[in-house]
Amino acid sequence: MKLKPYIKTLHLWLGLVSGLVVFVVALSGSVLVFEDDLGPFFDPAYYNTPEHAAAAKMPTDILIENALQKHPGAVLQNLYTFNDPKRSVLINLTDINGEQRVISASPYSGKILKDTLYEKRFFTIVTKLHRYLLMGDTGKAITGASCLIFTVLLISGMILWWPSKLKNLKQRLKIKWKASFKRVNWDIHAVLGFYSVIPLLLIALTGLIWSYRWYENTMYYIADGTPKPIHKVKNRETDSYSTRDNNNFYTSILKETDSLFTYRGDIRLIRDLKGKNSILVLKENLEAPIPNIRDMVYFDMYSGERLQIKRYDELSAGDKIRRMIYPLHTGSIYGYPTKILAFVVCLIAAASPVTGLLIWTGRKKKKNKAFLRQKAESHKPRKLRRSIPERQSV
C-alpha cells in the first residue's frame, strides 16, 4: 500500500508516453485478428478461383512460368498451394527492382487472376502499421518499446485496481452505468482492464518475439538451453541445372511433399534468393487440433533431390513453443472463440489510453480548480474579529 502512490505515478507517465502507439497497435491488431476471414471480401481474387473446382489442376511449373513471363528478370521467392479446391495459387516474385509481387493464379486454367505489389495490399499495410507504424526500423523500435511499457502498465494497473479492503472487491468487478461520467469512465478503464489483463499480457508477451532477438533467444534458452537454431540445409549442387527437369521441377517437389505427409494440408514453398540454401517446403496439418503444426522437407535447388525431412514431432521444445507464438498472439489457436476474445481485448486495449487520458485530464482540472479557489481565498481581506466588552456586574 505504501508503494501505490509511486506505482500510480509510474502508471500515469508510462501511459502518457505510450498511449498513442498502444492505441494504433491495438486497433490495427483487432483488424488483423480476422485477416483470414476478411481477406476474401477485401481481395477475393487472391482467395477464390472462378474455374470449376472439379477440373484437373495444371502443373505448377506452368503457373510459375506464366507469372515470370509477365515480369522478365523476376525470380520466384515463395509459392502457396491450398488444400481447399476453390483457392487460387499464390506466387510471390521478386522483380528486377527488388520489389515483391503477389500473383494469384487459377490452378485449373493457369490464368493470372491478380498481380500487385506486396506493399500495396490492404493487410500488408495494416500489418506494417501494426508492427512498424509504417516507419520501418524506427517504427519497429518504437512499437517494441511500447509493447514493453504496455506489459508494465498491465501489471501496475492490476496493482492499482486491487482494493485495499476485500469488502470493496465486489464494487471493483462491475461498471456502475448509472453513475457520473467520470465514474463510468474510470470503471471502463479499471474494470474492463481487470477482465482483459491475462489475455492482453499473453498478447503483449508473445508480441515481443517480433521486436527483440534477445527475447526470442531467452525463450529458446529456457526451453532448450540453447539459442534459436537455424533451420537451413545447403544445396549439394551449386552451379549446374543439368539434372533438373524444368518442365516438372516444382510440380514434382510439391507432389513428393504431399505423398510424404498424407494428411490434409496447405503447402508453402520457400526459395533462397541467394542460391546457397536448399528449397524449404512446409506442409501445415489441417487435421491437427491447433494451427501451425507443420512438417518440413528440404530439396536441392538445382537437381530437386530430397535432402532432409524434418517432422514436427522431431522439433525441440523451443521450436514447438515458437510455432505456437503466432496463433497465441492473433487468437487463432482455437478458432472463432479465441479470435473473438482477442478482438474484444484488443478493442479494450485501444480504449485504455483514451479512458486513461480522460481520467488524468479530469483530475488535472479538479486540481487546477482547487488551486485557483485556494489562491482566491488567500487574496481575500481577513475579517477583523469584533471585540465583545465584558458584561459589567451589577
N, C-alpha and C positions, 0 to 999 in steps of 0.2 A: 504493500500500500504506500510505503514511503517513496517508492520509485515511480509511482504512477504519474506524478507531475512531470518528471523528466521524460517518461515514455510518451506522454501526451504531446510534449513539445517536439520530440523526435518524429512522432507520427504526423504532426501538423506540417512540419517543414519538408519532410520527405514526400508527403502527399502533394504539397505545392510545387516542388521541384519536378516531380514525375507525372503529375496529373494529366497533362495534355497528351503525353506519349502513351500512358496507360489507356486513355480514352480511345485513341486512334488504334492501338494494337488490339484492344479488347473488342472494339466494334468490328474491325476487319476480320478478327478471328471468328466472331459469331457468324459471319458470312461464309468463311472457309469451312466451317463445320459441315455445311451442306453442299460442298463443291460438287461431289459426285451426283447429287440429286438435282442440283440447279443447272449443271452443265448442259444437259440435253435441251433445256429451254433457252439458254443464252446462246448456245452454239451447236445446234442439232447436227450440223454436217460433220462434226468431229466425234459424234457418238453413233449415229444411225446411218445405215446404208439403204437406199431406196430399192435395191435389187432384191429378188426373191431369195430368202434365206435357205431354201431347199436346194438351190442350184449348186453345182460343183464349184469349189474355190479354185482360183487361178494360182499358179506358182508364185510364191512371194517375191522371187527374183524379178519377175515381170513388173510387179508393183513398184519395186525399188528402182528399176531401170526407167520406168515412166516418170518417176519423180526426179531422177537425176537428169533426164533429158530436158526437163523444164528449167534446170539450174546447172548449166555447164560449169564444170570445175568444182561443184559441190561434192561433199563426201558424206556417207552415212554415219550417223552418230548413235541413234537409238531406233529401236523398232518395237512396236507394241502390237501383239495379236491377242484376241479375246475369245474366251470360251462361248460367249453369247453370239449366236449366229447372225444377229441383227447389227452387231457392232462393226464399224469400219476399222481398217488397219491404220495405225498411226505411224508415220515415218518422220523421224527428226533428222534433218540435214544441217550441216554447217557449210554455208556458201563461201564463195571466194573472198567475201568481205569479212568473214569470221562471224557472221550473224547466224543465229539458229532459226531454222524454219520448221514449222509443223505442218505436215501434209496428211490429209485424210484421204484414203483410197478405198474404193469398194473391192472387197476380196473376191467378188463374183465377176465383175466386168473389167476391173482394173482401172476404172475411171477415177480421175482425181476429183474429189468432192469439194475440197477446200485447201487452200495453200496460203499461209500467212506467216508473218514473223512471230516467233515465240513471245517477244517482248510486247506485242500488241494485243495479245489475248486478254480477255477480261480478268480471268482468275490469275493470270500471271501478274497483272498489275496489282490486284488485291493482295496476292502473296508477297510481292515486293514491298508493298505498303506495310504489310503486317510485320515483315522481318527486317526491312531496311529503311522504312519511311520514305522510300523512293530516293534514297540518298547514298546508296552504295555502302562502302565500308564504314563511312562516318555514321550513317543511319544504323548499321549493324551494331556499332559500339554504343550508340545511344539506347537502342532497344534492349541490348544486353544488360547495360547498367540499370535501366528502368525495370527490367524483369527482376534483377536482384533486389532493388528497392521495393518493388511490389511484394516480394516474399517477406521482407521485413515489415512492411505495412500490414500484411495479413496477420503476422504473429503479434505485432504490437497492438493491432486493432482488437484481437481476441483478448489480450490482457486488459485493455481499456473497457471492453464490453463486460467482462466478468464483474458481477456486483460485489460490493464489499460485504453485504449480508445475504445469506442464502434465501431469506424470506422475500427478497426482492427479485429472485431469479425468474419467477413467473412473468413479471411485467416486462422483462427483457426478451421474452420469447415471442411477443406479438406486437403488431403495429396498432397503435391507437388512432384509427382513422378519423374519429370524431374530435380529436384534439386540435390544437392550433397548428398552423402551417409549420412553424418551427419544430414542434414536437413530432409531427408526421415525417418531416424531412429527416430528423435525427433518427427516428425509428427505421426508416427505409435504409439509411446508411448503416446503422448498427445491427438491426435485427436481420436484414437480408444478408449483410456481411457475415454474420454468425452462421447462418444456414448454408452459405456457399463457401465457407473458409476451407474445408477439406478438398472439394474438387478443384477450387482455384489454386490451392497450394500444389496439388498434383499437376495442374496445367502449367503453373509457373516453374516448378522444379524440372519438369520434362522439357519445357521450352528453352531452358538454359543450355541444353545439349547443343543447340544450333549456334549458340553465341560464343561459347568458350571451349577450346580444345582441352584445357586443363580439367574442366568439369567432366567432360566425357571420359578422359583418361582416368580420372578419380573413380568414376563408376566402374570402369574395367578393372582397376586395381582392387577395389572392394570385392568384385565378383570373381576375378580370375587371378589376382596377384600380379598381373602384367598390364602394360598399356594396350591400347587398341591395336589388334593385329591388322595387317594389310592383306586383304584377300585378292591377290593378283597372281596370275600364272603367266610366265613369259612364253612367247612363241618358240617353237622348235626351229622353224624356218624364218629367216629374216629378209631375204632378198629375192625370193622366187615364187611365182604363181604357177609353176609348171605342172604341178599335180592337182590343180584346182579346177573343178567343173563350174565355170562361171554361169552356166545356164541353170544350175540347180544347187548352187552353193548354200544360200541362206535357207532355201526350202528344205534341204536335207538336214541342216542343223536343227531347224525347228521340229521336223518330224522325229529326229532321233531323241530330242529332249522330251517330246510328247510320249514316246514309247518307253523312255526310262521311268517316267513318273506318270502312272496311268490314271491318276485322279483328275477330276475336272479342274481346270485352272487357266489363268491368264499368263501369257509369256512376255517377258521383256528381254530384248537382246541389246547388249551394250558393247559398242566397238571402241577400241582405243584409237584416238585420232593420231597419236604419235607412232603407232605401229609396233611398239615394243611388247605390249602385253596382249594376251590372247583375248578372244571374244568371250564375254561372260553372258550366259543365258540363265535367267531366273524364271522359275515357274511357281506361281502362287497357288497354294492348295485352297480352292474354294469350298472344299468339303470339311475343312478344319473348323473347330468351334470359334476360333478367333482369327482376325485378319493378319496378314503379313507373315504367314508361315510359308516360307519359300525354300525350295531346293535349288542348287546351283550346279551348272555344268560349264566347263571351260573348253573351248575349241581353238585350235590353231588358226590364226587369222589368214594364213596363206594356203594351207592344204585342207583345212576343215576337219582335221583329225581331232578326235576327242582326247583331251589331255588329262582331265581330272573331274571327278564328281564330288560334290560337297553337299551332303544331305543336311536338312535342318537338325535332325537328331544328333548329328556329329558336331554341331556348333558348341562353343563354350558357353558357360552361363552368362558371361558378359555380352556375347553376341546375341543370345536369345533375349536378354533384357533390352538390348539396343533395338531389336526388331519390334519390341512392344512400345517403344517410346512414342512413335508416330500415332498409332491408334489410341494410345492413352491421352496424348496431347490433344488430338482432334475429337475425342469422344466416340470414335467409330469402333471401339473394341467390342461392344456388344450390340451393335446395330442402332436402331432408332431410339430405344430408351436412353442409352448413354449419349447419343447425339443430341437429343432434346435437352438432357441435363447440361451438357457442355454449352449449348446455345443459350440457355437461360442464365447460367452463371457468368457467361461472357457478357451478357447484357447488364447483369448486376455489377460486374467489374467496370464496365464502361460508365455506368451511372454513378459509381462511388466517387470519382473526382468531382462530379457536378454537385452531388449532395454534400460532400465534404467541404467544397468551396462555399456553399450556401451557409453551412454551419459556421465556418470561420468568419465570413463577412457579417453574419448576424451577430456574432459575439463581438466583433470589432466595432460595429455600430453601437452596440449596447455599452461597450467600454467608453467610446467617444462621447456618448450622451451623458454617461455618469461623470466623465471628466469635465465636460462643459458645465454640467449642473453644479459640480463641486467648485469649479472656478467662479461661477456666477455667485455662489453663496459666499465665497471668500471675499468678494468685492462689495458686498452689501454692508452699509454702515451698521455698526453694532448699536443696539438699543441700550440706553443707559437705564440701569435699574433704579427705580424710584425708591427713595428712602422713606420709610414709614416711621413717623415720630412715635416714640413710646407713649403709651397712654399714661396720662398723669393720674396718680392716685388721688382719690377724692379725700 
